[in-house]
Amino acid sequence: MPLDWAEMLIASQKEIYFRDSEGEYKRIPYGHQSFIKINDAIIKPCRHCNTIYGKLHEPGCEYEQCPKCNQQMMCCDCEFIGHEWQDEYEG
């Protein structure tokens, strides 16, 4: 893993909540998502962002679960302040 990627994962641990105009939502750590088996998460890191069990994903990771709608972040329509990256991929 490149050093800048490791630094990005460390920085992502500081952003515990996603916020929108309706409130704030506590982020769901890797291995606690409803669509990932806990035993798989304990054994191996996230296959997209390489975070480990119990740690937060890199914002924008395909396997992060949205704390607002509970879908995968890459599939949901929720928009959080500071994470308008979804619009860039759709346009």
C-alpha positions, 0 to 999 in steps of 0.5 A: 500500500502506498504511503499516501494511501495509508495516510489517507486511511489514518485521516479518514478515522477522524471523520466519525460522522457524515453530515447533511441538512437533516443532521449527522450520521455516525459512520459504520466501521468495516465489518459492521455493515449489514452486507459483509460477513463479520468473519470475512472482515476479521480475516481480510481487509476491505477489498476496495480501500484496504481498511481493517476490521473495526476501522472506518473506510476511506470516504468514497469506498465502494464498500462503505455502508451509508449510515443514513439509508443503509445501502452501499454508499456507491448505490445510494442517493444521500448527499453529505456535506463535503462529499459531493464526489458522487455528483462528479461520477454521475456527470 
